[in-house]
Amino acid sequence: MTAVLMLLAIPIVLWSVQSVCLAAARQPLRWRIDSRGGAKHLRLAVRIATQVGLLAVIVLYPVVRGEAIIAYYGRLLPPAPAAEHFGYGVASAALFLSVLFVIWLATQRLVVEVHHARKKWIRRLVLLGPTAMFGAFVEEFLFRGVLMADLLRSNWSPGSAVAISALVFAIAHYVRAVKRHWTFPGHIALGVLLGVAFLETGSLWLAAGLHAGGILVIMGVRPFVRYAGPAWLTGASIFPFAGVVGIAALVTLTAIVHHAFGGIAP
């Protein structure tokens, strides 16, 4: 359970950084990790601390196990199935989300509407590829390559490892204060999909492809559409997978991944 203990340290670090910034600004401490309404440097400090904390766990976990960092993650990213598995993941996520968006457009539950300034959406589109790759691989290294792999090594059953890693993956997205909490089941369903992808292939390529493909499509269309709802059906904002139909699509995609890749893990 080394990975769980290391992950638990991250919110402690975030709260400590937030508290130092608030104290320096002579503002009252907050029990929640919440930079809203605070000075600009508070939000920046918490964001930096978050990224540093995530990367620290990724780097230090193999070291704690007595392994070389490159060797450890090299086993999780073998060269042979890289293009096939990653490409399959990106294409599958993009296809499922595209079909979902077409259905919502056809039923007028999604409205084409540019709601970001031109400079802002151009900048986001330029950075879309690197953002998707960075976000996908960091989270896959952390939640599947570190946490789920650690659970499997600790003799947890495959089903338990998938379930626990999915639950922690979901909870991690709500450690800091967020606008929406009803999206939690969608994050669990997404975590199960990514966990099954890792379990069935024994590598991170497929999970990273699914994750990156989802980010590419969701963030790519975000500046140009507005959800007409209801949210429980269609999802909202960057959470089209959190509505009832989105969760059903994730369950379907999980079954497809299990059928297509089941049993190939070494």
Secondary structure, DSSP 8 states (H G I E B T S, - for coil): -HHHHHHHHHHHHHHHHHHHHHHHTT----SSB--TTS-HHHHHHHHHHHHHHHHHHHHHHHHHTT--HHHHHHHHS-STTHHHHHHHHHHHHHHHHHHHHHHHHHTTSEEE---S-HHHHHHHHHTHHHHHHHHHHHHHIIIIIIIIHHHHHTT--HHHHHHHHHHHHHHHTTSB--S-STTHHHHHHHHHHHHHHHHHHSSSHHHHHHHHHHHHHHHHHGGGEEE-S-HHHH-BTTBGGGSHHHHHHHHHHHHHHHHHHTT---
